[in-house]
């Protein structure tokens, strides 16, 4: 059986008297082969011309179409990412910024969510570009195989079977990738966020489709598979809050203590060094607990993301200085000690030759003792 790429597509037989002539023709879509065959009458030369000029030019055209399509789609993704970086601004202003005409007039870095939007947009852009490149190259490869003359139906069926087998064999990997995609699109966390992932907590250093890399406060780097993350506690989104429990002695005037704490909180709210870091005036919530050693008064401060710890340290320092100035007593541990005065006479020590007297009911082990 002749090869499908070499055998003629159509065979025409002409009968003229006693002679039979067989004319070999080209396929309808092989223009170069048909043109050469019409002018030379040589099927061999037409086939060679088609393979030398026709097939390579068709493959080159497919590759060129694929590259142009990929470039256009990447440009479209870049424009979408630019709009995502700007955020929810008015349409005219957004178009002006994305067009580069107002870069000097408006400083987007003043927006506290700008850096996070840029990081999230870059991650989504990279993911979308990878998906687009894979789809375009796969389609062009299949079209090139079909252009050469092979059937792509069995190839597609085999790829589907292999894909199903790989899906069943690597369910954990597929789970990691799907979880990573949803985490990125839902903006659960990003690079630079302080998160608690259950087994590990710390600062996010990298987010990929398969794993998330964290660095904890001790400097240890944790690699967490996205499919194993059941819950995410993000301490860096939108705003944060620092809650301070201040202990005071039971003998202090609680109304005066709360008034002093409110003044300290108002001072840090008015401080220019903390503008933008403390986003709402702190509030004294009141008595939180009556402990065995002290009364606990709670203060809440709403801060910018990742600023809650620095603000809490500054608040503790200012409260300590103000308490010393006001003369508030530092609460110490209080204990109630019971002293027992045992007036009972001690029994005499028996000699070695004498047997110890038998214990009476009051002296038996386990008897009660009065104090």
Protein Blocks (a to p, Z undefined) as FASTA:
>chain_A
ZZfklpcfbdcdddehjaccddddddfklmklmmmmmmnopaklmmmmmmmmmmmmmmmm
mmmmmmmmmmmmmmmmmmmmmmmmnopadfklmmmmmnopammmpcfklpmklmmmmmmm
mmmmmmmmmmmmmmmmmmmmmmmmmmnopafklmmmmmmmmmmmmmmmmmmlmmmmmmmm
mmmmnomacehiacdehjagcddfbdcfkbccdddfkopacdddfklpmbdcdfkghiac
ddddddddfkbcfklmmmmmmmmmmmmmmpmklgokambdcddebjfbdcfkbccddddd
dddehilmmmmmmmmmmmmmmmmmnopacddddddddddddfbdcdddddfkbccddddf
klpghiacdZZ
